[in-house]
């Protein structure tokens, strides 16, 4: 493992300064050198973190001015220098978002957390983590990286960013700013600001500004995929990891219509018509109203979208921030990329769908075999389609125009009742977020419903191996190394490497390279042939549960389901 000392770092700087390609801020980057301890000097002033669990943590570090008032629907602004030492010892607020009893969090929360080993090593690779939550909810606290930081001698940075309608709003009446602001993709602008902040302050934390890996889970994974096609992010990061992400974008015109319709009842109270919400000529009137509307009200305009883009459209293909042709573009920010999925990605979404929700809460599956079969049917085929979307489908679509290695993997651990128990295998399996306890070696990870299932020798070996894959990737451009089974990159060949399969029994990890390519139409044929449920139940699930999802366009077309995005 390569660790840069101060002399080596100086040599790297000297080499960089000798080239004509060095950027104007390079000398500034290396001027703020890391010295082991809780007090560090950033470009805007000093901060004081805390020692915990063998690491140094710097919590609630601001990376931009609070996006409030006239900055609410604007690009994030650079911080102003501060005097004295800013205490960064306690986790800050999450960004304001809907919650069970209304809202929680703060509109001012453009902050990040930095975790690094409590040692004097410098030049460390940096993993930037974007939390999930459909870009409507979630927290930088959703990852617990202490053990990963120590094992890998790496830095982990987790972000809070604008959510919901405060992060994505393409109304024409707001288009009176820069081209990037006019896109309505304010959350993407936050990511750019945060990545620039991490790069510029990396040496202050002992990090290598030229070795930043951007990663994200769920919505965060989809955001990472969007960064790969955004011209704004050219050279912003060296590598990428998408945990249960996939390719999603939204048409800005249709999105604006959906958002205007949702805002119309509120706007009417302020004397603003639905037509004015969509009229660029009304920009001053509408923007003044939106700038002054209570943040909690805006945070609850849309509820949980349940992986349906029509329920909260975001990631707009405006032609500036994201290309107008979305992922059909031929211009990617090609960096080494890992894409991951679980084999039971849809279990939580099925359980929370109105079709199943109350009966699942009442545990009807314990006494009604037909209901249990219906739930299993939905989970099985929703997960097959979702898993294809998260990894292999994206690799297939982007490969011809992507000039860097792509690695895909699939976690199966959690689906075997003999290893994890009947409840976990039936109710969650290798669910959405199954990677978290494996990545962090924290069985009580926010995504761990059954922490006891990660205590056996097999799960522990799988955890250490998966962590090592990621650590290898952070330090180099490949997850491979002498300490892990070989992971082959994706190729265009029909019989070429597909997903790396990650599983374990109670005693050992079970890892192998798969060469099985999944085809969408084959899944549809399996649905047609499945007789585990009655034709009536199958029809109900196909038309009410599996429909209208990010990954269901082929299914919707096959079964004649309406286009939810176009309808709403």
N, C-alpha and C positions, 0 to 999 in steps of 0.2 A: 504494500500500500504506500502510495507516494504522499509524503508530508513535506511541505515547504518550510524551511526555517527562514530566519530574517535575511541571512546572507543569500540564500537561494532566491528569495523574493526580490531582493535588490538586483540580483543578476537578471531576473525576468524583466524588471522595470528597465534596466539598462538596455536590454535587447529590444524592448518595445520602443524606447525612445530613439533608438537608432534607425527605426523604420519611418518612412514618410507617411505610412497609413495610420500612425498614432493619432487618436482623437484629442481634441483640445483639453478635455477634462481628465486625461490619463494621469497627469502628475498629481492632480487633486485626489484621484482615486487612491493612490498609494501614500498620500501624505498623512492620512489618518490611520496609523498602524495600530494593530491590536497588541495590547499587553494584558496578560492574564489577570483577570479581576472583574469586579462587578461594575466598575466605572469605565465608560468608554466615551471617546469624543467622536460625534457624528458631524456631518457637514453643517448642521444647524445649531449644535450645542452639545453639552455633555448629558449623558443619561446614566442612571444607576439601576442595575438589575439586581438579581438575587441568585444565590447558590441554592440548588435543590437537586437531590437525587443524582449527584455526580455531574451535574451540568450547570452552566450559567444560563439563566433565562432573563430576557429583557421583554417585558410584557406591556401591552398597550402603548406601543411606540407609534406616534402619529407619522403618517407618510404624506399627508396633504392637509390643507386647511379644511375645516368642517364645511360640508356642502349644504349650507343653509342660506336662507334668504335669497338673494339674487344669484347665489352659487348653486342653488338647488338643482337646476337643470342646465348645468354648465360643466365644462371640463374641470377636473380637479386642479386646484392651484397649489403651487409650491408653498411649503411651510415658510414662516418667518423665523429668523434666528431667535433663540431664547437665551436668557441670562441665567446663571446658576446651573444647578444640576436637576434635570428632570427625573423624577422618580418613576421607574418603570418596573415595579416590583409586584404589582397585582394586575390580574387580567382585567382588561377594559370592557366596556359594554359591547354587546353585539349591535349590528346595525338594526334599526327599528324594523319590526316584522310582525305579522299577525301571530297570535297565540291563542291558547284555549280560552282565555278570559279577556280577549281584546288584542292588545299589542304588548311587546316587550322590546327593550333595547333603546338605542339613541340614534337620531339622525346625524349626529356628529361623528359617528364611529368609523372613520377611515383610519384604522389602526392595524398594526401587525404585531405578532409575537415572534421573537427570535430565540432559538435554543441552540447552544453549541457546547462541546465538551469543556469541562473545567480543566483545561490544560493550556500549554503555551504554543500549540501547533497553529500554523497559519497556512494560507493557500488552500483551505478546505473547500470541497464542493458544497454547493448550496441547493437544497430542495425547497422550492416554493410551493405551498399547498393551498389550493382553492377549495373551500368546503362545498358540500352539496346542499340541496334543499330547493331545487327547481328555480334557483335565482330569486326565490321569494322568502326563504328562511334559512336557518343554519348559523354556524358560529365558527370562528377561528379556533375555538376551544374543542372542536370536534375531533381533533387528532391529539394523541398523547405520545409525543415522539422521544421521550427521554432515553429509552433503551436503544432505539435506532440510532440516535445521536452518539451514544457511547460506543455501541458495537461498531459503527461504521466510521467513527471519527469524522462526522459530517455536521453540517449546519442545516436546521430545518426552520423555515419561516412560514407561518400560517397567517392568512389575511382575513380581515373583515372588509366588506365592500358594500356599495349601494345595492339594495334589494327591491324587488317588486317594481311598482310603477315609478319609484324614485330612482331606479337604476335603468329602466327601459321604458322610454316613452317617445314614440315617433310622431306625435301629433303635429300636423303641418303648422299649427298656430304657435308652436315652440321654435320654429326654424328661423332664428334670427341671430345665429352665432357663427362659429367657424364651421367648415364642412364636417369636421369630426363631431362637433356638438349637434349639428343638424341631423345626424344619423339616428339620434335617440338612444344609441348604445352607450349610455353613461357608465355602466358597469365595466365595459371593455376599456373605457378611458381610465377608470380606476385601476384596472390591472396594469395598464401601461405605466401609470404613475408609480404604482407599487414596485414594479419590476425595475424601473429606473432608479427608484430610491434604494432598492436592495443592491443594485449594481454599484451605485455611487458610494454606498456606505459599507460595501462588503469587506474591505480591508480593516475597517474599524471593529468588525466582529471576527477577524481572522479568516475571512472567506476569499475565494477566488472569483473576481467579478467576471472572468471569462468562462466560468464553469457553473452556470446556473441552469438547473433543471426545473421547468414549470410542470406542475402536476395538479390534478384535481379529481374529485369524486362526484359521480352522478352529474348534476348540473355543472359542477366544477370541471368534470371530465369533458362534458360537451363544450364548455367554455374553452378548455385547452385545445380541443379540436378546431374551434373557431379561430383561435390565435394562429393556428397553422395556415390559415388562408387569409389572414388580415395583413395588408401591407404595412399597417402601423407597427407591427411586431417583428419586422425584419431585423435580425441580429439582436433581438431582446433576450434570447435565451439560447442555450447550447443543446438542450435535449428536452424531451417531453414525455410525460406519462399520463395516460387517460384511464382512470379507474371507473369502469362502468359508464363510459361517456357516449360516444357515437356522434353522428353528424346530424345536427338540427339547425335550421335557420327559419326565418319567418319573412314573409313578404311585407314590406313596410306599409304599403297602401291598405291591404286587408287588415293588418295589425292596428293601424290607426282607426279604422272603422270599428273594430271590436272594442278598442279602448274608449273611443268616443261614446259608444253606446253604453258602456259600463259607467262612464262619468256623467252621462246626461242628467240623471236625477239630481246629482249634487250641483251640477252647473246651473240647472234651472233655478235653484234657490238663489244663485248669484246673478240671475238675469242673463245668463249665457245660453244661447240656443245650441242644439246639436250641430247645426250648420256652421256656427262660429268656431266650434272646437276643431273643425276640419278646414277652416279658412285661413290661409297664411296672412290675409289682410287683417285678421283679428288678433294677430300675435301679441300685441301689447296688452290687450284686455285679458286674453286667456292666460298669458304667462303671469301677469300680475296676480290673477286669481289663484293660479296653481302655486306660485311662489309663497303665497300667504295662507294657503289652506293648511289646516292642522296636519302635521306629519302622520299622526296616528290614523287619521281619516284616509290619507292616501295609501298607507300601508295595508289597509284592510279592504281596498276596493276590489282586489282579487283574492280569492281564497286559495287553498291548496289545489294546484292544477292536476295532480295525479298523473303525471307524465302524459298530459294531453296539451299540445301546443296551443290549441284553440282556446283553452281555459286560461291561459296567460301567455300571449305571444311575446317572444323576445328573440334577440340575436337577428337583427334586421339586416337584410341584404341591400344596403343603401347605395352600394357602389363606391363608397369611400372607406368606411371602417371595415366593411365586409364586401367582397365582390358581388356584383349584381347577380352573377350566376352561381353564387354560393359554392358548394363543394364540387360543382362541375368545372371549377376553375382549373386552368393548367399551371397556375402559379402558386406553389406552396412554399411556406417557410420550412424547407426540408431539413430536419434535424433527426438524429436517432430517436425513435419513438417506440414506446411500449403501450399496448392496449390490452386491457384485462376485463374479464367478465366472470361471473359465477354461473353455475349450471341451473340455479333456481332463482334467477333475478326477479321474477315476477311475484314471488310468494307474498311479500308484504303488501304489494299493490293490489293483488287479488283479495287478500283478507280485508283490506280497507275499502274495497269497492262497494258501493251501495247494494249491489246484488248479493254480496256475501256478508257484509259487515256485521249486522246485528246477530245473525245466526252464528257467526264465528265467535262473537263475544259471548253468546249463550252456550258455546261448545256443543252445538247441534251435531257436529261431526262425530262425537263420541257415541251417539245413539242412533244416528241415521246414516246407514252405509251409502245410500243414494246421494245424500248431500255431500258426504266425504268424497265420493267419486267425482261429483261435479266440481268441487274445489280442486281436487287433484288434476282434473282435466284442464281447468283454467290455468293452474300453475304450470303444468307441463308444457303446454303449447305457447302460453304467454312468455315463458322463460326461454323456450327454443328461439322464438322470434326476437326477443329482447337480447339474448346472448349473441345471436348472429349480428344484430345491429351494433352491439358494443365493440366488436372486434373484427371478425372475418369480413363482414360486408364493407366496413370502412377500408380495410386493407385492400380489398379487391378494387374498390372504386378509385382509390388514390394512387395505387401502385404505379401506373404508367407515367405519372407526372411527379412522382416523389423521388428525390435524389438522395435518400438516406435510408439506412436499414429500418425495417418495421418488424417488431416482435409482438406476437399475440399470445395470450395465455388464458386458460380457463381453470378456475378453481372448482373442484368437485367436492372438496371436503365439506361435510355437513349433510350429505344426502344419504349416508349409509346408517340405518338405525342400529346396526350391531356395533357401530363405533360411537355414535353421538346420542343414541337413544331415540325412541319412537317419536317423542314430542318434537324434538328439533328437526328430525328428518321429515316429518309430515308438515309441520307448521311453517318452518323457515327454510331448512336445507341450506344449500350454498347460496345464500340470499344476497340481495343487493347490499353491498358493503361488507361481504364476508372477508375481504382482503384486510380490513382494518386490524383485527387482532393478530393476523399473521404478519403484517407490516411492522407493527409496533411492539409485539410480544406483550400485549396488554389484554388479558382475557376479559377485563371489565371495560373494554373499548365501548364507545357509544353505540356500536353496531352489534355488540355481543349480547344476545338474549339468553344464551346458555353458556356462561363462562366456564362451567365445569367440563364442557366438552373439549376444551383446549388444554386440559391438564395432562392427557396421556402422552406417552413417549412418542407416538407417531405424530401427533399434532405439534409437539415441541420440535421434533426434527424438521417437520414441514415449515414451521415458523422460522427456524434458524436458516433454512435453505432459502426461503423466499426473501427474507431480509438480506441475505448475502447477494442474491440476484440484483436487488435494488441497489445495494451498496456498490457492487461492481459497476453497475450502470452509471451511478453518480460519479464515480472516480474516473471511469473511462467512457467509451462510447458503446459498450456492449455489456449485457448482463452476464456474459460468460467469464469463466475463470477456472483455475485448477481445482477449486473447492466445491463445484456444483455440477450437476449433469448438464450436458450440452443443450443449449437452446438455439434452434435454428431460426434464422430470420425468414420472414414471408417471401415467397417468390411468386411469379406469375404462372408457373407451371401448375396444371390441374392436379398433378400427383405430387406437388411440392409440399414442403413443411406447412402445416397449419398451426393450430394452437399447441403450446406446451401445456400438458395436463398436470395439475397440481392436486394431489390427493394424499391420504394417509390412512392406514389402519391403526389399530391401537398400539402397535409396536414400532412402526417405521413409516417414513415418508414414501409415497408411491408417485414417482415423477417420470413422465415419458413424453417424448415428442410425438404428437399426432400428425398424421398425413391425411386425415379425413376432412374434406372440404364440405361444408354445409351449404345446401342450396335451398333458397326460399321456397320454391315450388314444391320441393320434396316435403317440406313441413306442411304445406297446404294439403298435399296428398295424404299425409299421415292423419291430419285432422279429419279428412273425408272418410278414411278407412276405420277410424277409431270407433269401437262399439262399447266402450266402458261406460258411456252414458246414453240415454235415450236420444233419438233424433230431435225431440222437442227441447231437451235440456241443452244439447249441443248448439242448436239454433239460438237459444237465449244467450248463451255465453259468447258466441261468435258476434252477435249483434249488439250486446249490451256491455260486455266486459272487455273483450279483446279489441274492440273497435276504437277507431279514432286516436290510437296511440302514435307515438313518434315512429314506431317500427311497423305499423299495421297497414300501410297504404296498399300493399299487395293483397293482404287479407280482405281489406275493405272493398277493393275492386273485384276480387274473386266472388265475394258474397253479396255484392251490391249494397254495401253499407254507405250511407251518405257521408259526404266530406264535411266533418265537423268544423274544420278550420274555415271553410268557405261559408258555412251556415251562420256561425256565431257573429 
